[in-house]
């Protein structure tokens, strides 16, 4: 059983990652921390609580950073809806987040689980950067660190979704992303190069194959909100999480991943350069789309 701690900004695709992770037989989600990203941190925290309640999960939720390290917060409500969950109308949560702040909760989980822990970050990397400030040895404590973030230009799909070059999670807090990229040797970076591959994109027909009740109905509603606006749903965060369960679903290339802090269209750009001894990452450069889609849709059925 692989122990997973999710740091995220729910978000439709984050929500569907939680739904997927809750039923994969070889994963156990041991904690969820939230960060300002797709919507503000009050909403991302409420959304995580709504989902754990709806899915009947006992997983604790920890509130994290309300803004990037140095820059103003900018959300993505135009993609995810005002509530962040495709405006599906889930009731307010009755439970509360744990009182431990997200960076400290991440450190506690790393110390408790050690090399058994897979830390998966699918939002801006503010909480992870703050955890590194508190515990510089965090990279050596965990077994694997996976992010959904970046656009590395390794495939035809590897352009940005905020600027021509930059992916949202990195663009939202590039200072945090640079600190994280420089600290975690061997981290797995699942970027737009694979999450926007046509082989993994989901259509209305794909989602219509799901049941019209229960989990399937909720997934259809959330993804449908995005599909009506863009014509497809890109499963960014579910793909990053699924790598933990099935590492061979992605082709990974060892690179030095560098984050630009410039302004304008270069802000948050991620560059994949020849690797050195420090600051290297395993960057996703290919995906078995058929296998992923079968697993993803199967987990929501």
Helices and strands as residue ranges (DSSP letters): E 2-8, H 12-21, E 27-34, H 41-55, E 61-63, H 77-80, H 102-113, G 114-116, E 117-121, H 126-134, H 138-141, E 144-148, H 168-172, H 174-183, E 187-190, H 192-195, H 204-208, H 214-230, H 236-245, G 247-249, E 250-259, G 264-266, E 270-273, E 280-287, H 289-300
